Amino acid sequence: MTSTPIRLLLADDHPVVRAGLRAVLETEPGLAIVAEAATAEDAVTRAAEGDIDVVLMDLQFGSGMGGAEATARITARPGAPRVVVVTTYDSDADTLPAIEAGATGYLLKDAPPEDLAAAVRTAAVGRTTLAPTVADRLMNRLRAPGTALTRRETEVLTLVAEGLSNQAVGRRLHLTEATVKSHLAHVFTKLGVESRTAAVATATDLGLIRR
């Protein structure tokens, strides 16, 4: 008796990436690509039709909804497909929102083809696969929670790295300037630095934010 294949949706705004994923996964036994989506909004809509088991989700879609938000919307529905994030980014600023949103797996686009296929099969039965760099940093956060940046601290520092002033960061995140300064003070303490520039450099080196 032939087992039912795992039905996949490929969600990425780059046709070349979707074609590459398709080329890798189509050759794998027991996997069937049934749909593609070029926007996060399309991925959410398509995933809700009931014939998808696993969504391979990019994080960055240009304008509009991002992959983390799409993941949250997809996984919030009863009987939802699993979501495996496949991205080029492995900073905490990327991985934490995606995992919090309900992603079952998180792989980087340079992962070997066999790892990608294995992650899909693992996700289909509800188990987690993480890229080694992501798994290492999550373990470090658990071992030393006092030094890990919170999601809000990461958001603030990411905007500081983009060159925004405290006032501008506050406007973007709907925070008071005093609250932004408080978050930065905590960041400085955790990273052992005394300036915005040093905080950005250290956080980038540690993979907490990307530039």
N, C-alpha and C positions, 0 to 999 in steps of 0.2 A: 504494500500500500504506500502510495506516494504522500509524503507529509506536505501540508500547506506551506507555501513559501512565505517568508517574512516580507511584507509589502512596505516599500520605502517611498518617502517623499524627499526630494533634494531641494533645499531652500538656500539659494545663494544668488547674489545679484550679478555675478560674473558668469557668462555662458561658458567660458573656457574651463572654469572650476567645476561647473555642473557636468560638463562633458568628461572631465577627468575623473570625477567621482563615478559617473556612469560607466566609464570604461573599466574602472577597477572592480566595481561591484557587480556588473552584469555577468562577469565571468565566474562569479562565486555561486556554487550550488545552493539552492534553498533561499536565494534572495531575488526579489522582483521589484524593479523600479516602476512604480505606477504613475508617478507625477513629479513635476518640477515646479518651483515657484521662484520668481525673480525678485519678489518683494516680501517683506515680513508679513504685511497685511494679507497677501495672497496665500502665504503659508498657513496662517491662522485659519483662513476660510477653507482651504483645501483639506487641512488636517481634520476639520470638523465633519467631513462627509462620511466618516465611518469605515473607510476601506484602507486606512493607513495604520501600520503597526509601529514604525519607527520613522521619525523625522530627523534628517541630517541638517542641522541649522548653523548658518553663518552668524556672526555677531554684528557685523557692520553692513548696513544696507544703503549707504549713502544717506539720502534724505528719508524722512518718515520714520516709522517704527523700527526699533532695533531688535536684534535677535533675542536679547534677554526678556524684553517685554513680550515678544511673540511666544517665547517659551512659556512664560507665566500664563498667557491666555490659553495656549494649547493644553497645558497640563492641568488647568483649573477645571476642565470639563470632565464629567463622569466617563469612565472607560476611555480616557484619552490615550493617544499613542505616546510612546516614549520619545524623548528628544535627546539626541546626541549632538552636542555642539562641536563643529569642526571649523577651526579658526586659525589665524596666524598669531593671535595674541594670547599670552599666558600670564599677564600681570594680574595682581590681586584685583585691580580695578575692573578687569574683564571677567575673571573666573568667578569671583564671589557673587556678583549679581546673577550670573547664569545659573550657578548651582542653587542659590536661594530661590530662583524662579522655578526650579523643578527639573533641571536637566539631569538625565540619568547618566550621561557620559560627557567627557570633555577631552577632545583630541586636538592636536595641532595638525595643520595641513601637510606638514612634512613627515607625518607618521607613515611607517611602512604599510603597503596595501593590506598585508595580512592582519595588521593591528586594527585597521579600519573595519574589515569584515568581522573580526572577532568582537570588536566593540558593538557592532550592530546586533550580532547574535546574543551577546551578553545583555544588552539593553532590552532586547525583545522579551527576555524572561525576567526583567525587572532588577537586574544586577548592575552595578556601577563600574565603569571603566574611566580612569583618569590618566591623562598624559603624565609621565614621570615627574616632570618639573612642577606640575600643578599638585600632584599628590604630595610631593616633598614639602611644598610650602604650606599646604593645609595641615600636614603633620606638625610643622614648626609652629603654626598658629595655635594648635592644640597644646603643644608642649610649653609654649611661652605666651599665654594669652595676654599678659600685661604689656607686652611689647608689640602686639599686633595692632595695626590701625583699624579703626571701625570703618564701616562703609561710608559714613558721613565724612570722617577725616580723610579718607581716600578721595572722595569727591572734591573736597575743598582743596587738597594738595594737587589734584589733577588740574584744576582750574588755575591755581597759582602757577603751575608749570607752563600753562598756556600764556602766562604774562598778565593775568587779571589782577587788579588791585583787590584789597579786602572788601572795599565797597562794591566793586563789580561782582565779586564772588557771591557776596550777600544777595545782590539783586538776582543773580542767576539761580541761586538755590533757595530764595525766599527766606533768608536769614538776616538777622541784624548784623551790623559790622562787629559789634562786641562778641556775638556768638562765633563769628568767623575767627576772630582773634583768639577766642578761647579754644577752638578746635586746633588752631595752629600751635598754640602753646602746648597742648597735649602731644601734638605730633613732634614738636621739637624735643620734648622730654623723652618720648619713646625712642626717637632716633638718635638721641644724644648729640643734637646739633643746636646752633644758636642763631641761625638765619634761614630765611626763606630759600635762598640759593642752595645752601648746604642741605636743607631738607629735601629739596627737589632732586639734587644730585644723589643723595644717599638712597632715597626711595626708588629712584630709577635703577641704581646699581643692585638693589635688593629685589627688584622685580615687583615692587608694590604698585608702581604706576608706570605707564609708558609715555614716551614723548614723541 
